[in-house]
């Protein structure tokens, strides 16, 4: 394979004509990211079994992980891939989780109790999970395209009671109830 390289003031750019999308490397000080195909949604990541509890009964639920993920940039190899995540965060208006972090963050919820008797479900979600495609340009030259995945920093947890309307606009609590009740 023939590889051409250029030394610039911001790093070394390596171009491979056979696989330019995967063999591009650049420092990001002079780079811009153009984002498209942005999908920003909340995702149910873990749910407990439904459990019938008496008033104030303590419960340590075991969580079933439904979906996992990692914050990453693929398609374009960057010296500082966090630069792409920061750019995507600005584009969608939220602080995104750093590269290589995973969700869900915990497989257990912790001990809990409820003020009323009933059948309850505990759930965990990744808020603002963002998948997006991008074109990377550095110093006015297109380096290639890539894909980024991250989510709003931190994760959310909640509880819902089986048979009780949640009023959850994201429908995450409703999905947890459907799976566990």
N, C-alpha and C positions, 0 to 999 in steps of 0.2 A: 504494500500500500504506500502510495506517495503522500507525504504530509508536508504542507507548506507552513511556515511559522513566520510571524512578524513580531518584532519587539517594539512596543510603544511605551509612552511615558506612564501608562497605568497598568502594564502587565504584559504577559505573553499571550498572543492569540494563536491557537493552533487550529488549522482547517484541514479536514479530511474530505476530499471530494466524494468518496464513497458513502460516508455517513456523517455529513456535516451536522445533523441535528443532535447526534449523541457525542461527538468528539470535539465540541467547541468548549474552550476554556478562556475566561477573561476576568480581569479585575473589574469591579462594577462602579468605580468612581465616575466614569464617563458614560455609563450605560443608562438607557431608558427601557422601560417595559411597557408595551401596549397590550392591554388585557381585553379578552373577548370570551364568549361562551361562559360567562360567569354564572355559577349555580351556588346560591347562598341559602342554606336551609338549616333548620334544627333537626337533629337525628337522635332517635332513641338508641342508646348504646348498651344498656343493661337493665334488667328487670328482676324483681324477686318473685317468688311464688306468692299467690294470694294466701293470706293468713287471717283466720278468724281470731279476734282478740277481745278480751273483756276490757272494760274501762280501766285505763292506766296500767294495763298489763305490759310488761317490758318484752321487747322482741329484738333479736339480733338477726336480721334477714340475711340469707345467702343470695348473692346476686348471680344471675345467669347473664353472661356477656353475649350480646347479640351481634355487635359489630365493633371492630377495632380499626384503628388507623394510625398513620404517622404523618406528621407535618413534613412535607418534602417538595422538592422541585425536581422534575424529570425532563428529559429531552435535551436540555442544554446544561452542560457541566459548567458551573460557575465557581470561582474562587470563594465567593461569599454568598451562598444561596440565600442566606437570611435577608439579603438586600432585596431579592425578589419577593419574599414574604412580606417585608415591610412595605414595598411598593403596592402589593395587592391589598394589604391592610388599609393603606391610604385610599385606594380606589374604592373599596367597599365601606369605608368609614368605621372600621373597628380594629381594635388591637388584636392581632393574631398570634397564636401560639408559635414559639420558636421551632426551627428545624429540629427534627429527630425526636420531638416530644410525641407521646402516644396518648390515645384515648381508648376506653375510659381510663381515668387515672387510678381508680381503685375498684377492686372486685367485691368489697364489702361496704355497707352503708354505715354501720355503727348501730349501737343500741338505740331503740326508739320506743315511744309509747304514744297512745292517742287518748284524748279526753273523753271519747265515747266508744262504746262497744261497736264492733262491726268487722267486716272482712276488708283488709287493707293490702295495698300493693305499694312497694317502693320502686322508684325508677331513677335512672341516670341518663343524661343526655349531653351531647356536644352541641353547644349553642353556636349558631352562625357557622356551620361547616361550609367552607368555601372550596369549590373546585373551579379552576379557571385555566384557560389557555393563554399563552402570551407570545409575542414576538419580541426578541431582544436585539437592541441596537446599541453599539458602543462606538463613540467617536464618529457617528454618522453612517456607520456600516452595519448592515444587518448580519447578525451572527447566527441566527436560527430561531427556532420556535421551541416552546416548552410547555409544561403543565405544572401547576402548583396546587397543593392541597394544604389547608390549615383550617383553624377554627378559632372562634373568639376565645381568648385566653381564659383558662379555668373551665370547669364543667358545672352543670347544674344537677341538682337532685330534687326529687319531689316525692310526694305520697298522694295516693288517691284511694277513695273508698269504693269498693265494688258496688255497683247498682246506683251510684250517686253521680248525677251529671257534673262534669268537671268545669265547664266554662272555659277550658283551655283552648285559646285560639290557635296554638301551634299544633294541636291534636296529639302531642306526645303523650300526655296523661291518658288520653282515650286509647291510644295504641297499647300502652302498658296494661290497661284494664282488659282490653280484648285478648291479650296474650295470657294474662295470669288469672282472670276471674272465672 
